[in-house]
């Protein structure tokens, strides 16, 4: 099967430029980016939609055929819902950026040239995706030791979900239930309860685990994978039993570790940015 056919056309992803998130989506065999997000990054405008509306009128006057270049694609908004959003591919964005006076324009072009084509490169060489992931975590201030554990945990998680897929477990509804089985047996909390402990909302829980939490999370998922394979578990019910047993192994090991080191491993520690931490401290207690 050719590389292009291997690309998941529904793949959506956030990319980061100078700590600013930019939405993109794989469409017509290439990345398309949210123009509003890019306008906001380059102009730092508080009303990027108005800026983009004015810029569209200006570009049209200059003879730039926007209707042929701009596509409306559904991207997730802050409320989690999908909305039609003006998007463009990399060559079109280069033309738009030329019309935006910004000191960030040139570094942004270099960044865009990289992320606009990296998806195809990563399919050809998966190690590039792992390298990019490490660079993003490093840019956010994570230590190299933490990053290695996080990347290893991703691989272990992928191995487990691959087993679930092969065993007729529904990804949309049942993966979360099985994950909670492992979490409850390992840490005594569901994923949502754990996120509440750490003061998280939509953030990825694993990105806010410390080294020890990551280790026991990996143990629970790895043992669950081994039990699933050893018992040749088929279907949701059998896989749920394997998940609970795998989590129990990790939970027992966690309790022994806590006894030896004399302190709890489950922690409210997180890696939120300082403004988010300050906001969290100011919230009134229920």
Beta strands, then each sheet from edge to edge (+ up, - down):
strand 1: 12-17
strand 2: 20-27
strand 3: 30-34
strand 4: 71-76
strand 5: 82-88
sheet 1: 1+ 2- 3+ 5- 4+
end
